[in-house]
Amino acid sequence: MKFEVGKLYLVDWLDHCSFTASKWRDFEDVNELEPQICSTAGFVTKVQKNHIIISGTQSSKSLGPKDRNYTGELLILKSCILKSKKISLKGW
């Protein structure tokens, strides 16, 4: 899987999960947990051997990728990525 910094991607990935409330649960309830398939669209800001960082919002598109500001960042392990697609920004 190849990613380019500053480019927009749609990424489907497998997420870990847990119950959000801390309370005692019986054996059957605990074993009903399943990984969740998530979809994230955003701008890749970092590519490493084992993960990428993707951000949902970036500042001025007239600046270079390293000169922009970002928010809504998320680190995704590459081993959890099911598929990805680079989204073209031609004409935008």
C-alpha positions in Angstrom: 0.0 0.0 0.0 1.5 3.3 -1.1 0.5 6.7 0.4 1.6 10.2 -0.5 1.9 13.0 2.0 -0.5 15.8 1.3 -2.9 13.7 -0.9 -6.5 13.0 -0.1 -7.5 9.3 0.6 -10.5 7.2 1.5 -9.4 4.4 3.8 -11.4 1.4 5.0 -9.8 0.0 8.2 -10.4 -2.5 10.9 -10.8 -0.8 14.3 -10.4 -2.3 17.8 -13.4 -1.9 20.1 -14.5 -2.1 23.7 -17.5 -1.4 25.8 -17.6 2.3 26.7 -19.0 2.0 30.2 -16.9 0.4 33.0 -19.0 -2.2 34.6 -19.0 -5.9 35.2 -20.2 -8.0 32.2 -20.9 -11.7 32.0 -18.8 -14.1 29.8 -21.3 -14.1 26.9 -21.5 -10.3 26.7 -17.7 -9.9 26.8 -17.3 -12.4 24.0 -19.8 -10.6 21.7 -17.2 -7.9 20.9 -16.2 -7.8 17.3 -13.7 -5.5 15.4 -15.5 -2.7 13.5 -14.9 -1.7 9.9 -14.4 2.1 9.7 -14.1 4.4 6.7 -12.0 7.6 7.0 -11.5 10.3 4.4 -8.7 12.8 4.9 -5.3 14.1 4.0 -2.3 11.9 4.7 0.2 13.9 6.8 2.7 11.2 7.6 3.7 7.8 6.2 5.7 5.4 8.3 6.6 1.7 8.0 3.8 0.5 10.2 1.2 3.4 10.1 -0.1 6.5 8.5 -1.5 9.7 10.0 -4.5 11.1 8.2 -6.3 14.4 9.0 -9.8 15.4 8.2 -9.3 19.1 7.6 -6.3 21.1 6.3 -5.8 24.8 6.0 -5.1 26.8 2.8 -4.6 24.6 -0.2 -2.3 27.3 -1.8 0.4 26.3 0.7 2.6 23.3 0.4 1.6 20.2 2.5 4.2 20.9 5.2 3.2 24.6 5.5 -0.5 23.8 6.1 -2.2 23.3 9.5 -4.3 20.2 10.2 -7.0 19.0 12.6 -9.0 15.8 13.1 -5.9 13.7 12.9 -6.0 9.9 13.2 -3.2 7.3 13.3 -4.1 4.1 11.5 -2.0 1.0 11.6 -1.2 -0.3 8.1 -1.9 -3.8 9.3 -5.5 -2.7 9.9 -6.1 -1.2 6.5 -8.5 -3.2 4.4 -8.4 -0.9 1.3 -7.6 2.6 0.3 -8.2 4.9 -2.7 -6.5 8.2 -3.5 -9.2 10.8 -4.3 -8.4 13.2 -7.1 -8.6 16.9 -6.4 -8.4 18.0 -10.1 -10.3 21.2 -10.7 -10.7 21.9 -7.0 
